[in-house]
Each structure stands twice: as structure tokens, then as C-alpha cells.
Amino acid sequence: HGLVEENREALVMHALEAARRGAKIIVAPELAVSGYGFDNRSQVAACVETLTGETFDRLSRAARGYGAYICAGIAEEDPETHIYYNAAFVAGPDGEMTARHRKVVTPERRWACPGGVSKSNIFETPWGRVGVIICADSYFGLLPRSLALNGVDLLLVLANWPPSGVDPRVV
């Protein structure tokens, strides 16, 4: 928790290992770089980065090098508004930003602003159309259903389940 450099290094190492073994879609957890559970903006401030920051840069090189899609969750700071989001991105096989998503159903309201609904979290792959949501976005069915109605064949759900609260086996 809060060990950004160490977490980023481990994330890149594991993504590279998965890609070397032939994985073509690699998904890291929600807030994989920062860790989960911050009480306020000042606590998370040292962990935020822009969507195209160092984590994206490192993972996009790995994605390009292995022709894979790599999806990861970060604590994002919007460079224009300085608003924080619980966010995810997908680096595509060309190294470009293939998709992005800001968590809509966010219990992290003490530090993260809810994102909006858009189609920026949908992307095409050789295996079908893929959608990305984060943890609680999956709870009530509205977001997964809207993605299904937009032709999504596979749904990537980045989650970082705390030890208390909703049981993922029930969801």
C-alpha cells in the first residue's frame, strides 16, 4: 500500500512474464500501483499519476514488444482539473492507449471523483469486442448490461477486494 515504485516494478515484471508465456490479454487489479484504501486526497496524493504517466509508458512498451493488451488500474490525476479518479487503461499491441475508464460507482468518494459513462472503455481485439469496468461498477448490472448492449463479448473487471464488505463470490 502506497509503495508506488515497488508496485509499478512488480506490475511490469509480472506483465512481461505473462506476455513472454504467451498471454495476449493481461489484466492487473484495481489501483495496482497505489494499493487500495485511502481516507482522503492528501493520503493518495503521493500515489497519483496521469493516465499516460510512467505506468502507462512502461506497460505500453511491454504491450508493443509482445503484441499484447495490458490493462491496469491507477489512481489518476487529471492534468487539467487536478481531480483524482480511480481509473484504468488498456495499452494495446501498438503501444497506444486502446481504452480507458474512470470508475463510476466509487465508494472511494473521500478522494476519487466518479467518472462518467462513455464508450472509451470499449475496444476491438482479434477475439471480439472487449469492455473495461472497475470493481463496484459491476455490482448493480447497469454498466455491464450497457456494455453488452454495445456488443461487448468479454468484460474485464479490475477489482481489489478489501477484506470486508461485498463478497465477490456473491456478486
Disulfide bonds with the S-S distance in Angstrom:
none
